[in-house]
Amino acid sequence: MGYPKAWLPFGTEFLLQRVTRLLSEAVDPVVVVAAPDQNLPELSSQFFLARDRRGGQGPLEGLYAGLTTLEGDCDAAFVTSCDVPFLAPAWIRKMVQLLEGYDIVVSRDDHHHHPLAAVYRVSVIKHIEHLFARDQLRPRFLFSKVNTREVSTDIMREVDPSLATLKNLNRPEEYFNALKLAGLDIDPDIEKLLASPDQEQS
């Protein structure tokens, strides 16, 4: 993206603030997981902050940090990224309902799983530790280790017809299009910055 996604303006909020607000409409508590030295926008005092033990280890490290923070307080957690401005609280509630009898419930389309729009029981922590020991750092490696329910994205259209929950922002044009879809203005300074060819991708 060339700019920290958590800090992308989205109306009167930064993107991370928007996503945590949407999360809080469906679940409590909310844990935000950040890299060891990552700077974040101000968040509500009702949210918890966890840090990766090691930077650059990918989403499985973040999943581990979040679940260990919740251990003893929650049975399961919905996991998402910070760049999904149209996260649907109804999607979260539906996935939680579908978890009964399973360790993980994850949506899947014709091509792949969506591990960052899924629900994981805290009990999978021990399996994550085994994956770390084998240097297997992707959440999808968990799916064959525990009782996992795959849910077709066609079913999830019942609560999120356009599957907006799955539309994350990886490129500047996706961010600009999301702002337009939400009826929000594009900050000209951010637009100029993201349009610069010198910006590193992130």
Buried (B, 14 or more C-beta within 10 A) or exposed (E): BBBBBBBBBBBEBBBBBBBBBBBBEBBEBBBBBBBEEEEBBEBEEEBBEBBBEEEEBEBBBBBBBBBBBBEEEBEBBBBBBBBBBBBBBBBBBBBBEBBEEBBBBBBBEEEEBBBBBBBBBBEBBEBBEEBBEEEBBEBBBBBEBBEBBEBEBEEBEEBBEEBBBBBBBEEBEBBBEBBEEEEBEEBEEBEEBBEEEEEEEE
